[in-house]
């Protein structure tokens, strides 16, 4: 670029030449460090979650303060982001189902690992009063408890907590409230603790205890020979009479153990129970199965017998439904598909309920909610 200056009379016109070399900025910005503009207005945000943004390796969310504490000091709001300052945590109320499908995507509930960073936490209460009645709060992994060595009070009775071995790593515990003992593993650890231990055992009065007709658990005899049932339906394919071979029964058992079929039906009648003959159906979903035995008494009254899963009680609903529409309690469903397969094989060969389980006929009003 050439710049011309005015010249005095008789003087030669001076000229100044400026090189066109590109301007450079020395310093750390040459090595890939973000500019001020990048820090204020990043090129992109991660928006996979509905309540925060991802910016690089950082997470950003807004807080709305509707009031202030009585005493305010420097750094009084640090606990909003400094997890080590949190000593009491007990707000876990959820007014919506955490598995609800939202316009911006599906949530991944159950991750409470951030609690493990609250090293000074002394009170942890999973208060889940707004969850559906009887439904436990689902926590993917309770391993974070081992990082909360200062815990004195722990209440997880409304969650899916099971592993008592984790409690042995909490030396300052004074009070713990756990789910029912039949749901716990390594329960022997509780005897070694020097704190108060309470478990959430079911309580029934004479008026509220469900009215059940019960078939007790019995010894399982060996079953051999031809099939006793005259009808079997698997994955939409029907087998009758002599078509129900050992190969078909083996295929049925393998399918149930894999959780592949949605429904299996076996009947003493070749018409699939349509002529008031006893029949057994097995509905499967999400790793659960519900074998349901239907029969008629001498007066022609229909009855339904369901297995008893003694790992569960109360009003917890299983993730599988009878006929794809009738809810069933976890108490009356099986989370062991191998056991469900044994129920089917035994009924197929004998026409009787699997004796290795207790079966009961619940009052429908006490069964569904």
N, C-alpha and C positions, 0 to 999 in steps of 0.2 A: 504494500500500500504506500502510495506516495502522498506526502503532505507538502503543499506549497505555502510559503510565507510571503507576505508583501515585502517587496524589496525597496530599499532606498534608491534614490536616483543615482545611477552610476555603479551600484553594487550588483554583483552576480546573484542570481536567485538561488538561495540555499535549498537543498532538498534533504528530507529525512526519510529513510526507508525502514519499515518495520517488518520483520519476518512473519510468515504465516504459520509458524510451528504451532501445533495444538497445545492448548493450555493444560498443564498437569497439576495435580494436587499432591504434594508430598505428604508422607505420613502413613498412618495405619490404614486409611481408607483404600490405599492401593492393594492391600492384602485381603480384601473381601469383607472387611468390617462394615456393617450397615451404616448408611448415612443417616443423618438426623431425619430426613424425609422418610426413610424406611422404618425408623422407630416410631414415628408419629402415625404414618399411614402405611402399614404393611401391604405387601402385594396381594396377600390372600389370607383368609381366615378358615379354620376348620370348623364346620358347623354340624358335626354329626350328633351332638347332644343338644337338647332343647334349652338347657339352663346355663351353658357357658360356651365360650369361644376358645378355640385353640390358636395360638399365635406362636409359631416356631415351637420351642420347647416349653412355652409358658401357657397357662390357662387363665382366662379372663372372665369374670362375671361381675355383675353390678349388684350393689347392696342398697336397699332403701331403708333409711332410718326414720321410723315414725315417732321416735321419742328418744330422750337421752336419760342416762342414769342420774341418780341424785348427786353423786360425786363424780366429777370428771377430772382426770389427771392426764399428764402427758402419756401418750400411747395407750389410752384407755380402750381403743378399738382394735388393738393388736390381735385379740383372740379370734377376730373374724378371719384372719389368714395365718396366724401363728398357732399351729395345732398343739405345740408344746404347752401353751398357756391354758388349754382346756382341761378342766378338772372334773366337771360333771357333764354327762351326756345322757339325756333321757327323752329327747323329742324324736320319735320315729313314727308319728302318726301319718297315715296316708289316706287321703280322702278319695283316691282313685285306685283302681287296679293297676299295679306296676307293669303288667303285661299288656296294657291297653295299646292298641295300634294307633299311632298319632300321625297327622299329616306329614310331619317332618321325619318320620322313621320310627322304628321300633326300639324301645328302651332295652337295655340289658341290665335288669335288676339283680340284686343280690351281692354286688361288690361293695363290701364295707371295709376294704383293706386300709383305707385312710385312717381308720381308728388306731391302727398300729403305730402311727406317728404321734399319737397323743400320749407321750411317755409319762406325763404327770397326772393322767386320768385316775381318779380314785372311785368314781361312781359311774357305772354303766347300766342303764335300765332300758331295755327294748320295750318301750311303751307303745303298743300297737292297737290301741282301743278302736281306731277307726277302720281297721281291717274287718272283712266279713267275719261274723261270729264263728269261732272255732278254727279259723284258718291261720296257721302259723306264718310268721314272717320268714321268707326264704333267704338264707344267707349262704352264699356259695362256699365260703371257707372261713372257719373260725380261727385259723392259724394266727390272725392278728392279735389274739388275746395274749399270746406269749410275749408280745412286745410291751404289754401294759402291766409291768411288774408291780406298779403301785396300786393296783385295783384293790379296793376294800369291800365294795358292794357290787354284785353282779346279778342281774335279773335277765335271764334268757328263756323263761318258761313259756313265752308265746312265740318262740322261734323253732326252727328245725334243728336246734343244737342236739348233738348225740355224744360226742367224744369227751368223756370225763378226764382223759389223760392230760388234756390241755390245762386242767385246773391245778395240776401238781406243780406247774411253773409259775404260780401266782402266790408267793409266800405271804402276802399281807392281807389275804382275803379274810373278811369277818362274817359276811353274809352272802349266800348264793341261793338263787331260786331257779330251779331247773324244770324241764318237762318231766312227765311221768317216768318212773324208773324203768318200765318195760321198753321205753324208747331209747334208753341210754346204753352205750357200750363202755367198757372199762369202768363199770360202776364201782368196782372194788376200790378205786382211788378215793371215793368219797369217805371210806372208813379211815383213811390216813390223814384227812384234813382236820385241822383244829378250829374250824369255823362252823357257824350255824348253817346247816344244809336243809333246804326245803324243796320238795318236789311237788309237781302239779298233778296230784292223783285225783281221779274222777270221784265225785261224791253223788250218791243217789239217795233219795228218800223213798219210802214205800210207794208214794204217789207218782214219782217220776221215773222209777226204774222201768226200762222197756220190757214189754211182755214178749218173751221169746219162747218158741217151741224149739228145743235143743236136741240134736243128735250128737252124742259125745264122741270124742276121738277114740279110735280103736286100733288094734294091730292090723297092719296091712298084709293080707295073705297073698301068696303068689297067684298070678292069673295067667292061665295058658288056654290054648284052644281057639275055637272060632269066635268071631265077634257075636255078642249078644244083641247088638242093635241092628235094626233093619234099614236104617237111613243115616247117612252122614253127608253133610254139606261142608265143603272147604273151598274158599276163594271162588264161590259161585258155581262150583262143579258139584253135582249130586251123585252119590253112590248109593245103591240099594242092594239088599240081599247079598248074594255071592260076590258082588263087586267090592265089598268091604273086606279086602284081603289084609294080610299082615303088612304088605308093602304100602298099602294105602294108610294104615294106622301109623306106620313109621314116618311116612311123609307128613301126616297130620301133626305128629309130635314135633318133628323138626321145624315145621312152619310156626307152631305156637311158641317154641323156644326162641325163635328169631324175632317174634313179634310182628311178622309180616301180615297175616290175615287180619281182617277187621272183625270177622265173626265166624264161629264154627258152631254147627248144630248137629246133635245126635238124637235119634228117636228110636223108641221101641217099635214104632210103626213106620212102614215104608212111605207113608204120606207126610212124614216130618212133623208129627204131633198134631195134625189137623183133626184127628178123630179121637181126641181126648185120651191119647196114650201119653205116658210119661216121656219127657224129653229134656235134654240138657243143652243149653246154649252157653257159649263163651265169647264175650265181647272183649276186644283188645284195643288199647290205645296208650301211647306214651310210656311203654314199658310196664303197663298194668293190665291185668285181666280180671274179669268178673264172671266166674262160672255160676250159672243160675239154673237150678233144677225145678222144673215145673211138673206138678202131678195133681191128680184129682182124687178126692176121697170117695167113700161109698155113697155119700149124699150128692155127689156131683160138684162139690165145691172145689175151686181151684186153689192151689197153695204154691208158694214160692220158697225154696230153701237156698240160702246163701252161705258160703264158707265164712269162718271166723278168723280174721287176721288179728291175733292178739298183740301185735305191735302197735295197734292204733285203737283209740277209743274217742268218745266225744262226737262232735258234729263235723269232723273234717271230711270233705267230699273228695272222692278219688277222681283222677283225671280221665276216667273211663266211665261210660254210661251204658246201662242196659238197653239194648236195641238202638243205641246211638241217641237216645233222648231222655231216658229216665235216670236221674242222678242216683248215685249209690255212695255210701260211706266207705272210707278207707278200711273201716273195720270189716266190711263185707266184700273186699276186693283183695286180689293178690298182687304183690309187687315182686313175686318170684315166678317168672314165666315157666321155669322148669317144673315147679310144683303144679302150675295150671295144666301143663302137658300130662302130668301123671294123673290128674283128675279126669282128663278126657280119655286116656288110655284105659283106666280102670272102669269107667262107665261103659266104654265101648265093648269091653270084654265080659262085663258082668251085669250091666244094666243097673248098677248100684252106685251110690255116692262113695267117693274116695274116703276110706276109713282113717287115713292119716291126718284128717282135719276134723275139727268140730264144725257142724253145720247147724244153722238155726233159721227159723222163720220169724223175721221181725215184724212188729206191728207197722204197717205202712205209714201211719201218722208219726211214729217215732223215727222212721227211717229217712224220710225226705223232708227237706226244709225249703 
